[in-house]
């Protein structure tokens, strides 16, 4: 097929017409012509004539490069494909050099001196010796017989020069592959070097440096990607939602809070989630801190500990969540927006983090989800004794009174708007009558002036 406006066209007739009208068709026809049959004509050399007659096969080289580019784009291992392609070029170059060496040896005479190819009886042995000789020359090993004739000197010098060029090309290609691997790792994983150098420059202890190094090592070993937003930032908004949903939606559905939520709510929520990884013994939040995020446990275990930081009161596992109480404005919450517990990571814990502003945007668009979250938060506050029912009732009554006052203000505002509209209509009617009266008086004054001018003219 071929692309037309970014869409793959696979219609046979259109593909055929496009191919026949392109420049690729005559080049492909010229590449497959059996030109080696020309060697059957009298007067054409039989040995060297066949390779020369088949030179039209090289017209397929652009097609080969096109196939390589497509394969490198579609494969999931582009760096491995580049290395394999480089090795193929290397073997092909040695093969061509060996063919030229054998042709030169046949011209000078097989076995006439130590430099040329010996006169072996088997063609396979002759090919292996030519390939081995070319490998020594192009690898610049130097363990080759000394040339005896001018042609041999020129061929050896040209081989060494090609070897220098090939060595530089191979080194550059391998360096590019390594650089691409490093760039790919840097795009996904943070670099531990700057943090480690900063801690050592500030005189931090080796234990803290080790914790930082182990955290980075855990990210790479477990393929945790904390920089997902930076990787997906160039995609359109809809495509970002599709990618994030395909990656995180199964894990998000395991969270008990979201099991009754609709698919649209989760799609809006998954774009706002930020993955975070906490190490062993690291506090996710402390009691009394101002709450700005809520967390969902994707993998790992976390402990709810007492004030001493050791006694475990409860253990949170996969699919649980915490921190939502400080983000939702629940009436009667005596803790306000402060954390109500100490959460400690037992091992390496992979969490989803949701900010307060992002949660407010999602809940504002879906009131049913907000009601569900407020109900569960109220149950949790009742169980912990952090909910003042009297203050809740007073807040509900105050809200009802405020809503009633707001409705009264709305009714009064509507009445004022009606009166203002009536007064405006009266003002417009009065203005229209005044304009008509002024126009009538101007007409009478103009008529009187004309009469006076006519009387003055008659008296004169």
N, C-alpha and C positions, 0 to 999 in steps of 0.2 A: 504493500500500500504506500500512499504518499500523504503528506499533511497538506491540508487546504484550510486556511484560517484556524490552524491549531487542531483540526479534526481529522482523524485518520480515515482516508477514503480507500475502500477495498472493493469497489465496483470493478469487475474484470474489464469491461469495455473501456472505461475511463483510464484504467491503469495501462491497458494496451496502447491506447492512442497517445497517452502522455509519454510512454517509453519510446514509441516509434518516432515521435516528433522531437526527441531530445538528442543531444550530442552523444549520450552514452551508447545509443544503439549502433551507430557506425563503428565506434571504438571497440565495442564488444564483438561485432562481426569480424573486424580486422584481427582481433586477438585470438579467435578460434579457427581461423583459416589454416588448413593443413599445408603450410608452406614448406615443411620438411620433404614433401614429395618432389620439390625441385631438385633435391640431391640425386634423384634417379636419372636426371638428364645427363648426357655425356659431357665430360669436361668439368664437372663440379666435384671438388675433393670430397671424399667420403667421410673422413674422420672429423676434420674441422668444419666441414660444411653443415653438418646436422645442427650443432649448437648455434651457429650463425643464422641458419634458416629458421630456427625456432625463437628468434629474438622478438617476434611479434607477441609472444606470450607475456612479455613485460608490460604490454599495454593494460594488463589487468591489475597493475600495482595500485592505481587510484582506488579500484574497488576493494582491494585488500585493506588499504588504510581506512576506507569508509567502514568496512566490517569491523576493524579493530576499534574504531571510535564508538560504534554502536554497542559493541560487546562491553567495552570499558564503562559506558554509561549505564548499561542495564545490569551488569553484574553486581553482586553484593560484596565482592572482594576486589576492588579496583587496583589496590597496590600489589596484590599477588598476581593479578593479570599483567600489570606493567613489568614485574620481574620476569614472568614467563615470556612475555614478548621480547624483553631484552635478551634473555638467554637464546631465544629462537634466532634473533638477529646475529648473535655471537656465533652460534653454530653454523648459520647460513654463510656468514662472512668467512669462517674458516674453511667451509666446503668450497666456496668459490675460489679462495686463495689456493687451496689444494688442487683444484682443477687447472688453474693457470700454471701451477708448479709442474703438474704432470704433462701439460701441453708443452711447456718449455723443455722438460726433460726428454719428451719424445722427439722434439725438434733437434736437440743437441745429441741425442743418442742415449738410450736407457743403459745405465751401468758403465758409461764411458769414464766417469770420474766419481769420487766419493760424494760430490754434492748432489748430482742428479739422482732420480729415482732408480733403484736397482731393477734389473730385468727379471722380475719374478714371473713365474709361469701362471699364477692365478691372478685374475684382475682384482679380486677382493683384497689380496695382499698388497697389490700396487696402490689401491685406494687408501687402505689403512696407513701405509707408509706416507703417502702424500698428505693425508689428514694429520698425522702425527707431526710431520715436518712443519706444516702450516701452523699447528698449535704452538710449537716451540717458537716460531718466528713471531707470531702475533702476540704471544704472551711475554715476549722479550726475555725468554729464559736464556737464550744465547748458546745453548748446547747443540749447535748445528755444525756440520762440516764447513770448512772454509771454501768460499767460491774460487773457481779456477778460471772462468772466462768473464768477459765484460758483461754479457747478458746476465750471468749469475750474480755479479756484483750489483748491477742495476736492480734486479729483481729483489735481492736481499735488502738493499737500501730502501726501496719502495715499501717492502713489507714492514720494516722497522718504523718508517714514518706513519704508515697506516696503524701500526700497533700503538704508537703514541697517541694518535687521534682517537682510536677506539678506547684506549684506557681512560682518556679524559672524558669521553662520552659516557662510558660505563660508570665512572666515579660520579659524574654529575647526575646521572639517572638514579643511582642508588641514594645519593644525597637528597634528591627531590622526593623519593619515596619515604625516606626517614623523616624529612621535614613535613611531608603531608601527614604522616602518622602522628608526629608531635603536635601539629596544628589541630588535628582532629581531637586528640586528647585534651588540648587546651580549650577547645570549644565546649567540651562537655564537663571536664573536671577542673576545679581550681588548682592553682599551682601552690605547692607547699613551700617553695623556696623563699618567696618574699616574707611570709609569716615567720619562718624559721630564722631568717637573717634578722628580722626585726626583734624577735625575742632575745636572740644572742646579743644584739647591739645594746638592748636595754638591760642586760644582765639577768634575764629570767632564768629560772632553774631548769636543769635538764629534764626534770620530770614533766614540766609543762610542755617543753618542746617535744618530748616523746608522745604525749597525749595528742598534740596537734598532728604529728606524723602518723600516728595510728589511725586517727580520724580520716585523714586523706587516703591512707592505704585501704581502709574499709570501704570508702566510696568507690575506689577503682576495682577492688575485688568483688564487691557485690553489685557493681554496675549501677550505682545510685547517681542520678543526674540532678544535682541541685540547681543547675543553670538552664532549666527548661524554657523559661520565658525568653531568655536571650537567644536560644536556638530557634524558637518559633516566632520571633518578633517580626520577621519579614513576610510571613504568610498572611493572607487575608483573614479577616475576623471569622468568617464562616469556616474556612479551612482549619484555622487554629482550634475552633470548637470541635471539629470532627476528629482531629489528631488527638487532642486532649481527652475527648470522650472515649476513643478507642483504647487509650492507654490506661486511664484512671477510672473510668466509669465502673468496671467490674469491682474494683476495690472499694469504690465509693458506695456501691449498693450493699456491701457487707456491713456498713455502719448502721447501727440500729435506728438512729435518728432519721435516716433517709429512706427507710424501707417503704414507707407509705407515700413518699413524695413522687410527683409526676416526673416524666422524662424531661420535660422542658425546664423544670426547676433545676434538675441536676446538670443539664447542659449549660445553664447560666452560671451554676455554681462551680463547675469544673474549671472554667477559665480563670477563676479568681483564687484557686487553691495554689499554695506555694509549698513544695516539698521541703522538709527539713529533717536532718539526721542528727540525733543527739547521742553522745557517747556514754559509756558506763559511768555511773556516779554523777552525772550532770543534771542539775535542776532545770526542769522545763519552766516552771513557775514557782514562786514562793507565796506563802500566805501574806496578804496585806499589800501585795504589789498592785499597781494599777493595771487592769486588764484591757489589753488592746487587741488580742487575738484569741481565737478558740482553736482547739487542736482535735484531729481525728487520727486514731491509731491505725496505721496501715500495716506495720509489722513491728514485732518486738513486744516488750513488756515494760510497764511503768508502775511504780509503787507510790501510793499515797502515804506519806510518812508524817510522823508527829513533829513537834517543834525541835526535838533533839536530832532530827535528820537520820535516825537509825531505825526506830520502831516503825514497822510497816502496818498500816491500818487497813489497806486494801491493795489489790493488784489489778491494774487495767491491762487488758489484752487486745488482740486484734478485733477491730470493728467497734470499739468503744470510743467515746469522745468526752471532752472536758473543757471547761473554760467558757461555756456559753452563758453562765449566769451573770458574769461581769459585763457581757456585751448587750444583753437584753434588759430593757427597762421594765423589770417586774415590780409591780406596786407592792409595797410593804417589805421590800428587800432591805434589811438593816445593814448589809455589807456594802451596798451601793455598787460601784464598779470596781471593787477590790477583790483580789483573789481570796478564795475561802479555804484553800488547801495547798499543801506542799507536794508537788509532783516531781518524782525523781526517776530517772531512767536507769533500769536495772542493767541492761546490756546496751547494744546499739539499737536504737528505736527509730523507725522511719515513720514520720508523722506528716499529715497535711495541716497546713496553717491557713486560717481564714481571718482576714482583718475585720475590724469593726465596721469600717465604712463599706467594705464589700458585702458583708452580711446584711447591713441595713439596706443596700440597694436591691439585693435579691429578695429580702422579705417584704420590701415595699411593693414589689411587683407581684408577689404571691402572698396575699393575706392569710390564706389557709395554712400555709407552711409556718407562718409567723405564729398563728394561734396554737399550732401543735407544739412548737418549740417553747412557747411561753407556758403551756400546760405542763410539759415535762420539767421545765425549770422550776415551776411552782411546787411540784411534788417533791423535787429534790431539796428545795429550801425548807419545806415543811418537815421533811425527815431530819434535816440538820438543825432545825430550830432557829433558822435565820429569817423566818417570815413572820412579820408582825401583822396578825389578822386585823387588829384594830386600825392600824395605819393603812392596811390595804382597803378596809371598808371606807375609811375616811377619804382615801385617795379616789376610790370609785365614786363616792358621793360628790367629792369636789369636782371630779371629771364630769359627772352627770349634771351638776349645777352649772359648771362652765359651759357645757354643751347647750343647756337650756338657755343660759344667758346669750350664748352665741346665736341661737335660733331667734331669740327676742331681738337681738341687734340686727339680724338679717331681715326680720319682719319690719322693724323700724326703718331700716335702710331702704327696703322696698317702698314703704310709705313715703319716705322723703324723696325717693326717686320719682314716684308718681306725682307728688306735689310739684317737684321741680319741673317735670315734663309739662304739667298743666300751666304753671307760671310761664314757662318758655313759650308755650303755644299762645297764651294771652299776650305776651310781649310781642311775639311775631305779628299777631292780628292787629295790635295797637300800632305797631310800626307801619304795617301796610296801610291802615286807615290814615295815619298821619302823612304818609307819602302821597296818597291820593288827594288829600286835602291841600297839601302844598302844591301839587301839580295843578289843581283847580284854581287856586289863588294866582299862580303864575300865569295861567291862561287869561284870567280876567284882567290882570295888570297889563299884560301884553295888548289885549284888545283896547283898553282905555288909552294906552299910549298911542295906538294907531288912530283913534278918534281925535285926540288932541292935535296930532300932527296934521290931520286932514282939515280941522277947523282953522288952524293957523295958516295953512296954505290958501284957503278960501278967503280969509280976511285980507291977506296980502294982495 
